[in-house]
Structure formats: C-alpha cells, structure tokens
Amino acid sequence: MLAEMRIQGLGVIDDATLELDPGFTVLTGETGAGKTMIVTGLALLGGGRAEASRVAEGAGKAVVEGRFTADPAVCAVAEEVGAEPDDDGSFIAVRTVSADGRSRAHLGGRSVPVGVLARVAEAALAVHGQNDQLRLLRPAQQRALLDRFAGESVAAPLERYRAVRAEWQRVAAELVERRDGARRLAQEADLLRHGLAEIEAVDPKPGEDRELVELARRLEAADDLRETATAARAALAGFEDGELDAGASLGTALGALGLVGDARNRLTSAKDSELVDLGRRLDEVTAVLGDVAAELTRYLDQLDADPERLAAVLSRQAQLKTLTRKYAADIDGVLEWAEAARARLERLDTSDEALAALAARRDELAAELARHAAAVTAARTEAAERLAAAATAELAALAMPDARLTVSVTPRRAGADAPDALDVNGTLLAAGPDGVDEVELRLVPHAGASPQPLHKGASGGELSRVMLALEVALAGADPVPTMVFDEVDAGVGGRAAVEIGRRLARLAARHQVIVVTHLPQVAAYADRHLVVDKTARGDGVVRSSVRTLSETERITELARMLAGLDDTDTGRAHAEELLAAARAHRDADRAALAAGTDKRGPSPAGG
C-alpha cells in the first residue's frame, strides 16, 4: 500500500505531499490544476519513462517520493537489493529526474536501477487510465485478464504447458535440422571427428602447456641455476670438502647453519636465563635453514643440463602448439573444445535410427502438450463463465441494467504446415506460448442487441464502466494492494456516475483505491478528499499544490464540481445531500461485504 507521496518540481507542482487513505482517496481540482501530474508522479515512482520536459521550469530536477507499507512482495524486492526499511517497517522509494533528462532511483536509502522500482510497482500498484481502456481492446490483454481472474486454476496447467512446449519445440527443431541439413551436418561431423582424432593423437593433459614452459626454461638455464643453487647452499651450510678457498674466512667455511649453531650453543650454555631463552628460540631458525639447505641439495641432484630431454620438451611443445593454433588459446581450452565436439557429434547423428527415435520423442511430447493445452482450455472456459456473470452483475449496478458481458474461449486453428501446429483432440491448433486459445470479451449493450467486440460495441463511457466492472469482479483475485484510476469515468454522468463512485468504494473495501476524477458523484464516496489548487504568481507562472479537505471544505469543493455553485446556499445544500447519501450507501455496502451478504440497496440520487 502507498501510504504517502511527495512531489517536487514536477510540471506545475512546486512541492506537494499527499497523505493517502488506506481505503478510497479521491483527487479533484479545476482543469489545468495539475491532477495529471499526480498520475505522472505515480508512473515515475513505478519506474516509468523519465522525460526532461516534465521538470518544472527553473526547478533543476523533479523528485517523486513514496512510502510503501511492508507488503510481502515489496519486502522481497527490497531484501534482494539490500534496501533498509524505515522505523515503522515501510520502504521509501525515490525517483529523481534532472532537467537534462537523467534519472536516478533509490529504495530504502540505497541507489537501485529503475527496474527495481518497476518491480515494486508491479507488486504494489495498478494504474488504470484511458490508455488502459484501449489496451483492454487487445486480444492478448483480454486473455491475460481472464487468466488473472482464474488464478491458480489456469496458472498451474499453463506453467506445465509452457515447460513441455519448450522441450517439444527444441526436439522438433532438431529433427528438422537433422533431416533438412543432412549433407551439411555430415560435413560438420567429419570436421569434428578429424579434430577429435588430432587431439586424441597428441593426448594433451590439463595444464600441460604451462608445465612444459617452466620445464624448458629450467633445462635451458641449467648451468646458471646450478651455480646459483650451489652458492646459496654454501651460504647456508658452508663449503663441502675441496670447495673452500685458501683465503676463505671461518664464517664462509661454516655457513649460516654453522654460525647460528655456534650462537645457539654459546647462548644456551650461558648462566643467564634470558640468554638461554634466546638461544632456544634459535632452534626454529636452525630447523628452517636446515630444511632449505636440504631442499637445495635435492634440487641440485635433480638438475641436469640434458640436451636430449630439452629437445624432447621442445618437441612436445610444438605438438601442443599445433592444437592451440587450431582449437583454443591454451590446452585447457582445447580439452573443452573436444568435450563440446563430442556432445555436438551425438546430436549430428542423421542415421535412420536416430531420426526415428527423435521423431518418436517429438510425438510423445506433442501428445503430452495436447493434454496440458486441453487442461488450460477447460480451466479458462470455466473461469470465463464466472467472470462474465460477475462482470454482468456489476454492469447492472452501473446503470447498464440490460447489458451483458460475454467471455468466449475459442480454439486458435493452425494450418498443417504451421511450425506450431498441434493436434488437440483431432483438431490442428496453434500452440502459442499462452496456450491454444483465443479469448474475446464481447458486450451486449442492451436487450435485443447481438454480442459485439468491445471496440465495436462500447462507447467511451460504456468502456469505462466495463473496465470498472471487470476490476470489481477481479478484486478478490488480484493481489495488487493499490489501484489508481485516472478519469476512468470520462464520458459518464448522472446515475451512472453515482454507481461508478459506489463501485469504487466497494473496491476500496479490499484494496487501496486512488481516483482522479471530475465528477462530484464519484468524489462523494471517498474516504479522503484531496484537491489540487492552482495559483498564478506575480510573474504569471501557474503553480499548484495539494491539500486535504476538511468536512466543510469538502462540501464547498463538491458544490463547485456540481455546477460551480460553491458560493450559494443551494449548491452547498445539494453537496451536503450528495455527500450524506454517498456516505450512507458506502458504509452499508462495506458492512454487507464484511458480513458476507454483499447486498446492494438503492443508489443515492445524483446530478
């Protein structure tokens, strides 16, 4: 739920804070006051496109900040990106758009990609405007709406269908590739076999090229290495018999081991405990020096300037280089290529037996896919009947008493040569990513009329009511906690407007509802009324702010909306009557919903 929202420097809004009711919040204001900027701010907060033209002139940047309560879905996204909750467990989301068009996003005090805010909005916000009504006319959107209503009854078989479909498509594509490209695949197989034979003949070992480089370097520098190691060993252990020059000193003759040993003996034999302790510490030094001297002796014993061995190493390096020139940068890469080549060869088998086995697997998957497709269709058909009945009942309450909404689920047929053709119960259907069904919403606007697709059978006002009826019908199945409606009551008036307000109030019993409207009949049903005020500054620039109306101010605003009669007793009396009637019916409807009876009484009169 969106508890609070602040907008700075966006369009005509300098600085405005919106405290939103957990139920039904309505925003009104005169034309041009900036109501649209509120919806624009919500869109930005939801990761929408950032446009520099939306930044207020001279503002430098626009900032939209929203506080989301600790909804589980929002918490999951926040935890994933390391966002920190506020003291009350809520999360602060911020979107900043600079005047040069650059955009930044933050969640819980942490800088995040804009896509993270989009994920938060997907879990927490559903914005419905006149563009959404146009999207409702698209077949894909109508199918998605039905699936939303059906919930798990469609989601589970559809998930299984998609998994099997992916494997079915892979196997079918592989079969076509093997059949149609037999000659090309045979040539590719010959090249792979030749490469594998060449690698197997050399039989390289992992890391062998690196080991040979080190070994060759050692063999080529054997004399220098021997001289270095001999001198180092002498420095540690002293010269062996015959190595000592006549002018060598005692220290040179003894080496480091002898000198340290002499020092240790002198210290440990002293009659002072501190010197004895120091002498004992030299035991560790003696042990290390002895180990290094022994290792140097072993190294010298193994070091051999063997020309034949060096030649063998260089020859082996040349063999390995023939492989690394052709297949990879190093021997480990050559071995990886060989592994991949063996796997590829298994898939290049174009023998009759291999093709028959692949075809059998494809047919087996097709049969399984057809079963899942039929299950999805059955679930959609059952849900379509329920959705049509629920939406039709809502239309009757929205001043369309003779209207009916039908939801048809029909098979999408496919030609025999279509790559996605699937035999389902003897009929070839197109197996798309969302099943084999076409879903279409049709409206019967009045008695005696034939069902018509929404884009043909519904006016603008009727389409608004159809969308609202569907949203109310979907309320129990929709997990999104906050719904925003931007003038979905366009083209509606009179009794229909009253019923739209009543439906929105009913929807607010299960969801947070935020509505931008110009109709007083709708505004009267709100739990909280916000108004967007515009003022002209001395320089002629119009700026707007948002404030929460008191009871008295609300009556004044409703009177203005009714007929511009905010300064007359008649207008105010009409507004008071409308507000009282709306409040009574709103409270009665919610009590009925809470009790599970869902009774609808007569509607209040509306202008």
N, C-alpha and C positions, 0 to 999 in steps of 0.2 A: 504494500500500500504506500502511496505517496502522501506523506504527512504534511509536507511543507515545500514551497518552491519560491525561489527568489530570482528575479530577472533584473539585470543591469545593462544599460546601453544597447538594448535590442529594439530596433525600429524606433517607434515614438515613445517607448518606455525608458525613462531615466533609471528609476530604481523602484521596484515593486516587490512586495512579499505577499505570497498567497498562502494563507493558512487553510488547508483543505479539510473538509469534514470526512470522517470515515464512511459516511453514507452518501448523501446526494448534495453536491456542490454545484451551484449554477453561476455563470459569469454573464453579465449583461453590460450594456453600455450603448451610447449613441453610435451611429455609423461613422467609421473612421477613427473611433477612440483607441483602437489597438487591440481589440479582442483577438484578432487573428494572430497577433504576436505571442499571445499566451500559448496557442496551439503550436506555433513555430518554436517557442521555447521548449515545449514538451518534446517536439520532434528532435531538436538538438540534443536534449538530455538523453534521448533514446538512440543516439548515435547517427542521427540523420545528417544529410549533406550540409556542410557549412558554407555559407555564402557571405562574402565580404559586404555585399550590398545591404545585408540585414543589420549591420553595425550602425548605431546611431551616429549622425554626423557630428564630428568633433569628439566622439567618445574614445576613440583609440582601440577599444575592444568591447565585445559583448560577453557577458558572463551569465550562465544559467546554472543554478544550484538547486538540487533536490535532495530531500531527506526521505529515504525509503525505510520503512519499518522492517524488522527482522523476519522477512518472509523466507522460508526454507530454500526456495530456488535462488533468491538473491544472495543468501548467505553462502550457498555452494559456489557461486561465481566469485564472490568476494574472497572466500577462503583460498580458492585456486590461484588468485593473483596476489595474495598476501595483503589484502586491504584490511584496515583496522576498523572495528565498529566504534561508534560513539559510546558515551557513558550509558545511554539507555538501550544499547544494542542495535540502534539504527545505523544505516550507512549513508554517508554524504557523497553524492555524485556531483561532479562539476564539469561543465563544458565551457571552454573559452574559445572565442573566435576573434582574431585580431583584424584590424582594418585592412591588412594586406591579404586576408583570406586564410592565414594559417590557423590551425585548430589544435587544441590540446584537451586531453580528458584526464580526470582524476576520479578515483573511487577509494573512499576510506583513507584519504590522505596520501595515496600512492598514485604516481603517474602511470596511466594504463593506455593501451591502444584504444581508439574509438570503438573498435569492435567489441570490447568488453562492455561498454555502456549499452551497445546494441543487444548484447546477450542479457543484460539486466532488464532492459526494457521489454525484451521478448518474454521474459518470465513475469514481469510485473505490470506492464502497460499494454492496452489495446486501444489504439487511436482510430476512431471511425469518423470519416468526413465524407464530403460529396464524392471525392475520388474513390473511396471505398465502395460507394454505391455503384460506381462504374466498374470496379473490379468484380463486383458481385455478378455482373452480367457475363463474365467469362466462364466457360465450362470447367476449366481446371479449378477455379475458385469455388464453384458450386460443389464439385466433388470433395474438395478439401473441407468445406463447411459441413457436408454430410458426415465425413469421417470424424470430424471434431465432435459432432453430436453423438455418433455411435460409440466413440471412446474405445475401450479395450476390445469390444466385440469385433471391431474391424481391425484395430491396430495389431492384434496378435497374429491372425492369419495373414495379414498383409506383410508383416515382418518375415514370416516363414516363406511367403510367396517370393519376396524380393531376394532372399538368400538363395533359393532354388533357381530363380530366374537367372541370377548372375552366373551360376555354375552351368546352367543349360546353354546360355549364350556363349560361354567360353568353349564348351565342348563342341557346340555346333560350328563356331568359327574355326576351331582347329580342324574339324572334319572337312570343312570346305577348303581350308588352306592345303590340307594334305591331298585332297582329290584334284583340285584345280591347278596346284603348283607342283605336281609330282616330279616333272623334269627338273625344275629349279631346286626343289628340295633335295633331289638325288645329287645334284651338283654340290649343293651346300654340305650334304652328308659326306661326300667324297673329300671335300676340303677339310672338314672336321676330323675325319679318320686319318688323313695324311698328317695333320698337325699332331694328333694324339700319338701316332706311331713315331713321329720325330721326337716328341718329348719323352716317350717311354724308352726309346733307344738310348737317350742320354741319361735318363733316370736321375734327374736332379733331386736333391734333398732340400727341405726348407732351410733357408738362411745360408745355403752352401756358398753362394757367390760372395757373401760378406766374409765368411771364414777363410776362403781362398785368398782374398785380397790381403788379409792380415798375415797369412802364412807366407805368401810370396814376398811381402815386404820384409819379413823376418829372414827368409833364406837369402835374399839379395844383399842384406846388410849384416850377414853373419859375422864377418871379421870385426866390424865396428862394434857390434853388440857384444862380442866375446871380450873385447878389450875393456868396454865399459863395465860389464858384469864382473870381470876379474879384478879390476881396480876397486870396485865397490866392495867385493867380498874381502879383499885385502884390508881395506879401511876398517871393516867390521871385525874380521877375525885374525888379521895380521898375515904376513907373508908365510908361505909354506917353505920347506927346506929347499935351498938353492935359489929362491926368488929374491932374497934380501941383498941389497947392495951394501958394499963395504961402508959407505958413508951414512947409512940409514940410522935414524935415531931409535931409541928404545920404544918410544910411542908408536912409531911406524911399524916396528917389528911386532909389537904386541897387538896392535889394532884396538878398536873401540871396546871389544869384548874384554880384552886383557886389562885395559886401563880401568874400565868400570868395575871389573872383578877385583882389581887391586884396591880401588877406592872402597868397595864394599867390605873387603877383608879388614882394611885399616879401621873403618868406622865401627864395625860390629865387635872388633876386639878392644875398642876403647873402653875406659872405665867411666863412661858418662852415658846415662840412659837416653838422652836426647840424640847423641851421636849414633848410638846403637839403633834407635828407631829410624834415623835417616838411612843408615846402612841397609836395613831390612827393606826399605822402600826401593832400593836399587835392584832387588830381586826381580821386580817386574820388568825393569829396563833390560836386565841381563837376558831374561826369557825372550823378550821381543827381538833384541839384537841377535840372539842365537837362532830364532826362527827365520829371520830374514837371511842370515848367513847361510842356513841350510837350504832355503829356497833358491838362493843364488847358485849354490853348488849343484842343485838338481837342474836348474836352468842351463848351466854350462855343460853338464853331462849330456843334455838333450840337444843342445845347439850344435848344428852340424852344417857346415857350408858344403852341402851335397848338390853338385851341379845337375845330377840326374833327377833328383827329387824336384828341384826347381823347374826343370824342363817339364816334368810331369804335371806340376801345378799349373804352369802357364798353358799347357795343352788343354787341361781340364777347363781353365778359364775361357779359352777360346770356344770350346764346345758350348759352355753355358751362354756365351755372348751370342751365338747363333740363335739361341732360343729367345733371349731378351730383345734382340733386334726385331723379331717377328711377332711375339705374342704379348709381351708386357715389359715394364721398365725394370723389373728385378725377378729373381727366381720365385719368390713367394707369389708374385703376380702371375707368372707362368703357370704355377700349380693351380691357382684359382681359375685361370682360363681353361685349363684341362678339365677341371671339375665341372665348369659350366658347359663345356663342349660335350662331355658325356651325357649330361642331363638333356641338352638340346638334341643329341642323337636319338635319345629314347623317344622324343616327340616327332622325329622325322621319319619314323617307320611308315612307309607307304605300301607295305605289303597288303594283300587282300585280307589276311587275318587281322592285321592291326586296324584297317579301315572298318571291318565288320564289327570289331569289338568297340570301336569308338562310336559307330552308328547305334549299336545296341545301348550304349551308355546314354547317348543323346535321347533316344526314345524313352528310356527308363525315366530320365529327368523330366521329359515332356509330360509323361503320364502323371508324375508327382506334382508338377507345376499346375496341370489342369485341375487336380484335386484342390490345391490351395486356392486357385483362381475361383473355383466354384464356391468355396467356403467364404471368400471375400464377398462375392456377389450376393450370396444368401444373407450374410450379415448386413450388407448395405441395403438390401431390399427391405429387410425387417425394420431397420433404422429409418429408412425413407418414409415408411408408413407412419411411424411415430412422430417424426419431425413435421410431416405435412399436417397431421392432426393438431399438434401443439401450436404450430405457426398459424394455422387457420383459426384456431380458437382465439389467438391473440389479435388477429386481424379483425375479428368480430368486435373486439373490445376497442379497436382503434378506428371506430366509425366506418368500418367496411363490413357491414353485417352479412352481405350476400357474397363476399369474396371468398375464394378458396385458393389455397396454395397446394400444388401437387409437386411431388418429387419423384421423378422417374429414373429408374436404373435400367439401362438397356445395354445389350452387348455391342461392343465395337468390332465389327466384322473386318476380316482381312482377306486379301487375295491369296491364292495358293502359292504364289511365288514370293510373297512378302517374307522378309527375313525374320519377322517376329510373329508369324502365323502359328497359332497353337490350336490344336483340336481339343475343344471342350465340349463333351457330350455330343460329338458328331458334327459340331459347327466350328469352322475356322474363325478364330477371333484374334485380334491384335493384342499381344501380350506386352503392354507397356509397363513402365516402372511402377504405376499405381494400380495395376490390375487390368482387367479386360472390359471394364465398364465405362459407359458414358453416363454422367449424371446431369440431369437438367431440371431446373426449377421453372415451373410454369404457373401463371396466375390466371385465375378465372375472376375477373374484376366484379362481375355482377351476375345475377341469375340469368340463365339462358345463353350466356357467352361461352364460347369454346376456350379451352386452355390455350394460352399464348405464352411463348418465351418472354422472360421479363423485359428484354429490350424492345419488345413489340407491344406487350400487353399492359405495361405500367407507365403511368405519368411520373413526373419528378416527385410529386407529393406522395403518390402511392408507393413509389420505390423506397422513399424514406420510411414509410410505415412498414413495408415488407422487411426491410433490414432490421428495424427495431423489433418487429415480431420475432424474427429469427434469433436476434440476440437474447430476447427474453426466454425463448424456447431453449436456447443453448446455455442459459445461465447456470444450470445445475451441473453441466458437463464441462464448462470452461474453467480451467484452473487459474486464468489471469485475474489477479485481485482488483485491478483498477481499469475502468473503461472510460474512455474520453470520447465524447460526441461533439463534433464541430458542426453546428447548424444542420443536423440531420432532419430538422423539422422544416427545412426550406420548402416553400410551396404549400404549406399546410396552415389551416386556420380553423376557427370555430371549434366545434365539438371534437374534431379530430385532434386539434392541438391539446385540448384538455386531456384526452385519452393518452396522447404521447407523454405528457407530463406524468400521468398516473402510472404508465408502464415503466418509465424511467425510475420513478420512486419505488416501484416493486422490484426492479432490477437492483436497486441500491440496498435491498434487504440482504442480498448475498454478495454484492460487490461494492467497491467504492466507485461512484459514478460522478464524473465531471462533465458538465454540459455547457457549451457556449450557445446561447440562443437569443433570438429577438422576440420571442413570444412570451407574453405575461402568463398565459395559461400553463406553460411549461415551468417558468421560473417560480410560480407559486408553490410548486410541490417540493422545492428544495429544502434540505435541512440547513443549508448555509447559503447566503446570497452575497456574492462579490460583485462589485461594479467597477468598470474601467472608466475613469474620469479623464477627460482631456482638457487641457488649459493652454491658452496661447500666451507665450511670453512676450515681453516687450519688443523683441526683435521679430515677432511674427511667427516664430517657430512653435509648432504644436508639440506638447509633451503630455504623456499620460501617466497615471498612477492607478493602483488597485487598492480598494479598501473594502472591509467587511461591513455590511449594513446592519444597523440596529433595527429593531422591530419597526420603529417609526420611519426610519429612512427607507426601509424595505417597502412600506406602503406607498411612500412617495415615488419610488422607482417604478413600482408596478403601475401606479396611476399614469406616470409618464409613458410607459410602454403600451398601456391600453389605448390611449388616444391623445397623448400629450396633455393630459388633464391633471398634472401633478399639483397645480396651484388652485384647484377648485374642490369644493366640498363633495360634489357629485363624483368626481374622479376618484377621490380618496375613499369614498364610501364603496364604490364599485371594487376598488382594490382590496379593501378590508374584507368584503364579502367573498371575493375570489380566494384570498389567502386563507380565510377561515374554512371555507368549503374544501379547498385542496388539502389543508392540514387534517381535517376530519377524515377524509377518504384515505389519505396516506397512512394515517395511524390505524385505521380499521383494516386496510389491506395488509399491513405488516403484522398486525395481531393475528389475522387469519392465517398468514403464512407461518407464523411461529407456532400456531396451534395445529397446523397441518390441514386446515379446512380450505384455504385458498378461495374464499367466497368473494364474489365481486358485487358490490352494491351499485346503485345508480350513481352516475357521474355527476359532479357539480356542474352547474351551468357555466358556460364560458362565452366570452365575447368573440 
